[in-house]
Amino acid sequence: MKIYISLFLLIFSLQSFAQNISGQAYYESKTTVDLDAFGNNREMTDDMKKMIAERMKSALEKTYILTFNKEESIYKEEAKLDANPMNAGLNMMIGSFTPGLQYKNLKTGELIQENEFFGKQFLVTDSIDNLDWKLGKESKQIGQYVVFKATAIKRVDPNDFQMARPKKKDDKANENDDAKKEESQDPMDMIEIPKEIEVTAWYTPQIPVSNGPGEYAGLPGLIMELNFYRTTLLCSKIVMNPNNPDKIERPKKGKKVSQEEYAAIVKEKMEELRENFRNSGGRGRGGF
């Protein structure tokens, strides 16, 4: 009888812990850069390639904070000064997409994102994309937590310029094409966005929330590490059940639009910018 009472108390305490759980997870973002992708320009030395790769790498290394409870979360980037700006054209194209606060509600499936796009504020409403996670048996240790591996295939938004990568020349038949692209100085001719990517997540059941960095969620535990393409998000610090947790509220900054409406706005703007670049020999700049 005592065993059953003890078991009941253990289950009750675990359920109570799960319901009252809250915390903050800090993620460090690291992105590797393919130096060979900068080899189209014959006049570019190895030192120049390394310098460009280092600047891109620096721009892509960020720290994010996920403030969460059992059902909701806020995800934001820690601000830092970029001492090594990228190429002006690429910087304008990629840097003009500035994500702000991201709110997720696991119970209702809501995902709300503040975005700044070329100086205008948007509040993009969407639903959480429930990936078809494949749970594996492989495990490892991250800090004091045991984590398990899960994988999924994710379709990429064609307007997600944070997923942009330099186009790589396949063979000599493309040299004339590459020369024309360089003469146009159109940054969009220098990059491509993959149609889909494989995502690998490492989650811990020790923190029983189905949440993670960015838009990722849906696993039986907090995602501690996330790998996609050449980017890794690694949880470097967790503060569980703080005495004075940050308040989690829906973002309110910006014009409210759906994800489909926002994608149409981005597409139209990018087509306008490309046309300006073609007409001005790469010196054109567009605005709303």
Secondary structure, DSSP 4 states (H G I P E B T S, - for coil): -HHHHHHHHHHHHHHHHHHH-EEEEEEEEEE---GGGGTT-TT--HHHHHHHHHHHHHHH--EEEEEEESSEEEEEEPP---SS---HHHHHHHHTEEEEEEEEETTTTEEEEEEEETTEEEEEEEE------EEEEEEEEETTEEEEEEEEEEEPPTT-GGG-EE----SGGGHHHHHHHHHHT-GGGTEE--SEEEEEEEEETTS-----STT---SSSEEEEEEETTEEEEEEEEEES-SSPPP------SEEEEHHHHHHHHHHHHHHHHHHHHHHTT------
